[in-house]
């Protein structure tokens, strides 16, 4: 076949395909995610005002800095292991709506950072939203009734002492570790019957069948440095003047690391007790004069009840 024939056949094939392609594109031009529909719609106006939280509502979370661990004694004399978290200047840096992105979410920014320590796309993102430069960003999915405008502040009073939260962070990196430390293996005999293999993991496979080591076998390897979530962490106390939160127990990460706090998924707090969509201070409220708020421990001494 000559070059002219091949060119003629390819041209006829292209002409036969073009009408089908235009028909398909025309049938999809009315989808809600198309660029044409986004241009015609007006931007959503979000008014920051308190509202009533429904059982299906989902609030935004917050970003905190882990300050370390300590211990406190409550009014009954019980020792409470405490982790101190600092909510460093949390604001809403971007709002994602169903009309534009296909889902509802709030992007929260925490801390401060200079423009020379950010990439140009990051600086452009903050300037396009009209918010200060932030050190850490995190997106939290929310329901439509929990949306907040860009620039809205998320303080420590977003959470209520006595409620349960889920805390997500990056665990401490421990490097390459053996099977006993990484997985809690028993190890080999400490004296008789073992020579230079006291901390070995032992056999890792079978015989000719299957003749291999299965994927996912617990073996020595890199430990830590992964994202983990501690669920149902109890909020013991908050300090609105310093944006500090005391939670019971440990949370992932080292001191100075960022952690992400949100309402507990399993031990859901009472919707009537939570500020929704967040806490809005009054005009005459002085944050520096506020006293710390401690969770209600009841009027019954737990030690007397145990006796």
N, C-alpha and C positions, 0 to 999 in steps of 0.2 A: 504494500500500500504506500502510495506516494505521500509526501509531506502535505500537499494541497488537500488530498482526500482526508487525511487525519485531521487537518485544521477545520474542514467543513463539518466533519462528524462531531468534533468537540463543540463547535459553535451551535449546531442543532441541539446537542444534548444540553448545553447551557440554557438555550432558549426554552427548552421543555421543562427545565427545573425551576426557572425564575418564577412563573406564576404560582407554583405550589409554595415556594418560600414566602412570597408576598402574602399569600392567603394565610399561612400559618402565623406570620408576624402580625397580620391584621387581627387575627382572633385573640392574640395575647396582649394587644395594646391597651385593653381595659382592665388589666390586673391591677390590684391595689399596690403592688410593689414596683410598678413601672415608673420611669422618670417623668413621664408626662403628667401622671396623676399627682405626683408630688409637687409639681410646679403650680398646679391650679389650687391646691389646698392652702388654706391660711395656717400660719403657725399656731400651735396650741398655746394658750395663755393659762399659766398655772398661778393660782392665787394662794399664797401661804396663809392658811388659817386652820385652826383646830377643827377636828371633825370626830365622828364616832367610828370606832374600829369595829368591823364586823368579824365574825368567826373565820371568814375566808380571806381577810385582808392580810397582806404581808408587808411589813415595814422594811425600811432600808437598814443596813448594818453600819458599822463604823470601823475605822482603822485606829489602832492604838500601838504604842511603843511599850515593850516589856521593860519595866524598870528593875525587876528582881523579885526575890521572895523574902518573906519575913513571917512573923507569927504574932497574933494578937490574942487577947483574952476577952471573951465576951462578958456580959454583965453577970452571968452565972458562974464565971470562973473556968469555963471550958477553953482549952487552947485551940485556936483556929489557924491552921497553916494558910498563909495569904500570899497571893501574887499581886503586885501593884502594876496597874496599867495606866498609861497616860494617853488621853485622847488629844493629840497635838493639832489644834486648829483644823478640825474637819469641816469641809464645805462641799457643797454639791458642785462639781466641775462640769458635768454634762448630763443632760436628760435625754433618754432614749424612749421613743414612743412607738406605738404599733403602726402609726401612719407612715413613719419614716424607716424604722429599723425592723419592724415586724414583731416587736415585743416591748414590754415596759421594763425599764431598769434605770438606776441612778448610778452615775460614776462619782465616787467620793474621792477627794484629794486630802492628803494629810501632810503636815510639816511645811517647810519652806526650802527653797533651793534657788541658787543663782542661775541666770540664763547661760553663763559660760559652762556650767556643769550639765546642761541639757543639750540634746540634739536639736537641730533646727525644726524638724517636724514636731517635736514635743513643745518647743516654744510657740510655734504657730498654732498648735492645738489650744494652748492656754489663752493666747491672745484672741483667737477666734471666739472663744467662749466668754472672754472678758473677765477672767478670774486670775488671781495671783498664781505664780509658779509654785508647783507642789512637788514634794519629794517622792510621794508614793500615791499611786492611783489603784482603785479597786472598784469593780462593778458589782452591784448588788441587784438582783432581780426583785422587783416589787409589783404590787397590783396597781391598777389604774388610780384607785382612790388614795394611794400612798405617794403619789408623785410630789416632788418639791421643785421650786424654781432654781435656776442656776445661781449660785452664790449663797444659798441658804446654809446656815450653820448647824452642825450636828454636835451638840455638847454631850457631856457625861450624863445630863439629866434626860437624855433620850432613853436611858435604862433606869429601872426602878430597883432599889435594894430589896432583896428577897426573891427576885425573879431568877430564872435559869437562862443561860446563854450558851451558845456553841462558839468555841474559840478555835480558829484555824491559824496555823503557822508552820514555819519550816523548822524541823527538828535539828538539834545539834549534830553536826557532822563528826563522826568518830573514826573515820578512815577505814582502812582494811582491817577487819576483825575476824577471829576464828569462829567456829561453829558453836563453841560453848558460850561465848559472850554474845554473839549475834542472835542465836536461836535458843539458847538455854539448854544445849545438849548436856547429857551427863558426862560424856567423855569416856576414856578407856580406864582400866584399872590403874590405881595409883601406885601399886607395888608389884605384886607377882603377876607374871604373864604378859607384861607390857614393857617394851624397851624403846625408849625415845618416842613414844606415841601416846603419852598420857592424856593429852588434850586433843587427840585426833577424833574425827567424827565417825570413823569406822567405814563400813562398806557403803557404797553409793549406788550399787546396781545389783543385777541378778546374774544368771549364767548365760548360756547361748540364747535363751529366749527371755527377754527381747534382745539381749546383747547390746544394750545401750543404757545411758542414764537419762531418765525422763526430764523434760523441761520443767523448771520450777523447783527442782530438788534443793532443799535447804543445805547450803554449803558455805564455806568461808567467802567473804566478799565485802564490798563497801557497805558500811553501816551508817545510818543517819543521813541528814541532809535531804529529807523528803517532806512533802506536805502531809500534815496530819491534823485531824480535828478532834478536840476533846469536847465531848458532848455533856450537856446538863451541868455546866459550871455555875455554882451558886454565887450571886452577887451579894457580898456582905455589906459593903459600904461604898458611898460615892462622896466626892468632895467637889462641889460645883465651882468653888473659888479657884481651884487649881486644875480642874478637869482630870481628876484622878479617880480611879476605880479600884476597889479591893475585891478580888474574887477568891473563893476558897479552892485550895488545891493548886496543882501545877498546870501550866499551859505550855505548848510547844515553843521551842526557840531559846536562844541565849539572850542575855541582857542587851538591850538596844535594838533587838529585832522587831520587825513589824508583825502584828497579829491582827486578825480580822474577827470582829465580834458581831454576832447577830442573835436574834431571838431563838431560843431552843426549839428544835424541831419536834422532839418527843415530849418533854415536859413544857408544854406550851403555857406561857403566862396568861393570866386573866386579862382579856381585852379591855375590861373596864378600868384596869389599873394603869395601863400604858398610855403615855401621851401619843396621840396620833394626828398626823403622820410623824410628828416629832414634837419636842417641847419648844414652845414659843414663850420667851420671857416677856413679862410686862414692861411697860415703858419706864416705870419708876423703880424697877428692880436693879439693885447693885450686886453684880456677881461676886465682887471681892468681899462683900459682907456676909455672904451665905455660909452657914455652918454645915459641917458634914452630916450626911443622912445615913443612919444605920438601919439595917433590916430589923423588922419586928421579930423578936425572939419569943414572944408570948409572955404570959404571967405565971407559968408553971416552971418551977425549978426542975430541970431534967434529972439532977442528981437525987433529989428527994423522991421523984417518981420511980426511979430505979430501985430505991430502997423499999 
